[in-house]
């Protein structure tokens, strides 16, 4: 009879013992969740940092262990915990806690799925030898994972030797498509500008402008490579840097470079750009302004200077260049409006930039661009305010 209580105690202890053991399937599933987070470039560094703090080491050691073995970061984390004397129950709890902490961080920054309202305000100050150009650009629109549509109307302030003016620019509508093919991110955009800006003041093209481009980019750990090619019928601030003139005419352009993520919120990059203008272009100076009703000057500024002494186009002061020798004014500073061959507007240069995300809704950027043919160096300081989250709350009430 004594065997009966013993048998009952044995049978009741088996479920308790089994319940206290971690299923290998559960542990592997949780490791897989951590590895999915590690595959996200935006989450990887934060994840490794939290793992390293938990293990009392540095994240670079985890990266080194990954290179030295075929294990994933999740498997390395579990192996190191086991080496520290933790059992599988505790390890599973740590894995779940790590996943929840990471989700808490990134759920607050990631946009929800579906179409969401957009509200963005960007302001930039561009400074070069031609003058200072200030732009305030509010944009409103909708965004989704693969498509975005925005509309905006900029306000410009121009400060040059010969003028000091402020006014609205050309209103525009831009559509964006995004798609991922393998490890490559593809994007294309179409921007239509409408003549709301005063052309005589250098605020707009004075006609409907079109800009169509496509971008291919690829990420490698902290590095992102990209290349863009496009077509436009009006060159303004859409190619490389903010120009001190508007050029109405067809042109092809390209740019490319790389971003290097120094920190989760700090990115630096370098790149280059090139412009090939076609046909005849009407160049509107933003330094001098245009006298209403005045016809374009054909190849030289008013006053009848011989073409051999002062011809339009970029260069170094030799025949056919837009720069006067001995420190003379460039073509966009000598005349308010000039008609010139597209070949004389060819441009190329290099640029570098730093972007600092001060807050999920505030970004500070510094850009330096150098045009080789124009010998023009532009420094840009900009601040962007993403007001989409508070803006979207208005639609939920």
N, C-alpha and C positions, 0 to 999 in steps of 0.2 A: 504493500500500500504506500510505502514511502516513495516508491518510484514514480507514482502518479504526480505529486507536487514537483518532483525534480524534472519530470518530462514537461510539465506545464511551464515551469520557469525557463527551460531551455528553448521551448517554442516561442515564448514571448520575447526572449532576448535576441532572437535572430532578426526580426524586423528592425529592432533598435540598432543593432550592429550594421545592418545593410543601409539603414537610413543615414547613418553617420559616415558612410563611405561616398566619395565623389565618383560619379560615373565618368569613365574615360571619355564617353561621347559628349557629355556636358562640358568637360574641360577643353576638348578639341574644338567644340563649337564656339566657346568663348575666345579661344586663341584665334580662331578664324575671324571673329568680330574685330579683335584688336589689329590683326593684319590688314583688314579692310580699311581701318582708320589710318594705318601707317602708309597705305598706298595713295592716300590723298596728300598732295604736296603741301597744302595749306595746314593740314593737321599733323604731318609727320614730325616736325621739329618740336612742337608742343608735346606730342605724345612721348617722344624720346626723352625730353626733359623731365617729364613726370615719372617715367620709368627709372631714369637715372637717380632722381632724388629718392625714390622709394628704395633703390638698391644701394644708395650711398656711394655712387660712382658718378662719372661724367658721361654725357651722351655720346661723346666721341669714342669712348670705349665700346659702347654698344654697336656703333657703326663699324668699328674695327672687327668686333666679333662676327658681325654679319658678313664682312668681306672674307674672313678666314674660314667660314663654314657655309653650309648650304641651308642653314636654318633661317626661319623667318624671325622678325623682331619679337613676335609673340612667343615663339618657342624659346628664344634666348632668354626672355624675361622669366619664363616659367623655370627654365633650367637654373638660372641664377638664384631664384627664390628657393628652389629645392636645395641647392648647394648651401644656402643660408639656414637650412634646417626647417623650413616651412612645409607643412603637409598639404595635400591636395585640396582639402576643404578650405584652408586659409588662402591658398593660391587662387582658388576659384572666386572667393570673395574679393580678393584684390583685383582680379581681372574685371569683375563686374563693376567694382567701384571706379576703376580706371576708365572704363567705357562710359559710365554715367558722367564722370567729371568732364571728359572730352566732349560729350554730346552737349553738356550744359554750356560749354564755352562756344562751340561753333553753331549751335542752334540759334543763339542770340545774334549771330552775324550773317547767317545764311538766309537768303530771301525765300519766302514760301513759294510753293509751286503754283503754276497758273499765271494768268495775267495780273500784274500788280501795277498800281499807279506809280509814276516817276515824277520827282520834282528835284531838280538839281540847279544850283547856282554856282557858276565859276567866275572868278575874277583873275585877270592877269595884267601884269605890267611888263611891257617889252621895251628895252632900252638898247639903242645902237647909235652910231654916229649921225643917223638921219634925224633922230628925235626920240621922243617917248610916246608910246602908244598904250593906252589903257583900255581894257575891254571888260565889260560886265555882261555875262551871258546866262540869263535864266532859261531853263528848259523844262518842259512838261511833257509827259507822255505815258506810255505803258510799256511794260517789259515782261518777258517770259523766258523760259530756258533757252529757246532757240530764236526768238523774234523780239524786236523792240522797235518802237516808233516814237519819235520825239519831235517837238516843234519848239522853236525859240526865236527870239529877236534880240540881238545884242545892242549894247549901248557903248559908243566909242568916245574916248577923249584923246585928242592928238595935240601934242606940244612939240613944235619944231621952231626953227629959227625965224621962219617967215609967217607962222600962224599959230593960233591957239583956239581950237574949236572942240565942241562936244555935240553929239547927236546920235540918233538911232541908226543902226546898220540895216542890212538886208535880212528880212525875216526868212526863215528856212524851215523845211521839213526833212527829216532824215529817217530812213528805214534801215534796219540792221538784221541780217540773217546769220545764225551761228550753227555750226554742225561739227561733230567730231567723227573723224575717220581714222580708226586705229589709234595711234598715239598723236595724231595731228589734229589741231584745232583749225577749222576753216571758218572764215567770215567774209561777208561782203556787205557793203553799204552803198546806198544811193541818197545823195543830198540834193535837194532842189532849193535854190535861193530865189527870192522874189524882190523886185526893185523898190523896196521901201526906204532904203538909205539914199541920202543926197549924194549923187555922183559928183557934183561940182565941189563937194567938200571932202571927197575921198572916203565916204562912208559906205558906198555900195558900187556895184558893177553897172547899175543903170539898165539892167536887163535881167531876164531869167537866166540863172546860172545852174550848171549841172556838174556834179562830181560823182563819179562811179569808181569804186575801188574794191579790191579783194585782198585778203590777208591770209597767210599760212603761218602757223606758229607751232612750236614743239617745245615741251618742257623736259629738262633733264635735271633732276634733283633741285638745286637752287637756281639753275640757269634756264631762261626761256629765250629761244631764238625765234625771230619773226622776219618776214619779208612782205612788203606791200607793193602792189602795182595798181595804177589807176589812170583815168582820163578825166580831164576837166576842160571847160570852155572859159574859165576865168581863174587866173592865178592870183591868190590873195594871201591868206595865212594858212592855206591848206597843204602847202608843200614845204616841209622842212622848218620854216620859221615865219614870223610875222614880218611881211615885207612893207617897205615904205611906199609902195605903189600898188595899184590894181592893174592887172594885165588882162584885157579881154581878147581871147583867141584860144584856139584849140591847143592842147598840150598833153603829153604823156609824162607820167612821173613814176618814180619808184623810191622806196626807202627800205631800210633793213637794219637789223642790229640785234642786240641781246640785252636782256635784263638779268641782273644778278641780285638775288635776295640776300642782303646782308643780315637781315633780321626779319622776323615775321611781319613787322610793320614798316620796314625800311628797305627800299629797292634802289639800286643804281644801275645805269645803263649807258651804253654807247652805241652809235649808229651812224649811218650815212644816208644821203639823199641825192637825187638827180632829177633834173627837169629837162625835157626836150619839147620846145615850143614849135608849132607848125604854122605855116602861112604868115599872114600879116597880123600883128597885134596892135591894139590901141592901148597905150600905157597912160594911166591916170595917176598923177603924182598925189601923194598924201602929204607931201611937205609944203606944196605951194597952193594946192586947190585949183579948180578949173573955173575960168570965167564963163558963165552961162552963154551958150550960143557960139562959143569960139570953136572953129574947126581944128582938127588935129594938125599939129605941125608935122610936115613930111620930112622926117630924117634929120632935122636940126631945130634948135630952139629959135624963137623969134629974134630978129635982128640981122638975119642974113649971114651968119657965120659960115664960111666955106666948109663943106662937108669934110674936106681933108684935114681940117684942124679940130673938128668936133663932130664925130659921128656917133650915132646911138649904138647901144649894146654894151654888154659886159666886157671887161678886159683891163688892160693896164695903161691905156693912153696911146697905144699904137693905132694906126688906121683901122677903122671898123670896130673900135672898142667904145663902150659907153662911159669910160672913166677918163677925165681930162688929166694930162700929165701935170706934174708939179702942184698937186693938191687941189685941182679944179673940182667943180661939182660934178657928180654923176648924172646920168641922163634923167633920172627921176627927180633931180633937184633943180635942173636948169629950165624945165618947161612944165607947165601945168598939165599938158596933154600932148602926146607925141605918137605918131604912127611909125612902127619899125618892124623889120623882118623878125620872124620868130627865132631864127638862128642866133641873132644878137641877144636873145633873152635866155639862152641855154644857161643852166645853173647846176652846180653840184657842191657838196660840202659835207661836213661832219658835224655831229652833235653829241652832247652828253647830258645826262639828266639824273636827278635824284628825287625820289618820291617818298614822302614820309606820311604814313597814316597816323595822324595825331589821335584820331578817334574813329570808330566805325563810320561816322558821318562827316569827318573833316580830313581833307588831304592837302598837304603842302608840297609844292613841287618847285624845283629849280632847274632850268634848262639853259644850256649854252650852245649856240649854233654858229658855225662859221661858214660863210659862203666864199668859196675860193675865187671864182671869177669876179664877183662884186667887191671882194676884199671887205666884207661887211660882217661884223661880229655882233650877234644879238644875245642879250641876256634877258631871260624871262623868269619872273617870280610869279607864282600862281597859287591860289587857294581855292579849293573846291568844297562845296557844302552839299552833301547828299541828304535831302530832306524828305526822302521817299517814305520812311517809316512813319514819322508824324503825319505826313500827308495822307498815307493810306488809312490811318485811323479815322479820318474824317468820313470815309466811305463805309466804315463799319458801324457807325452810330445810327 
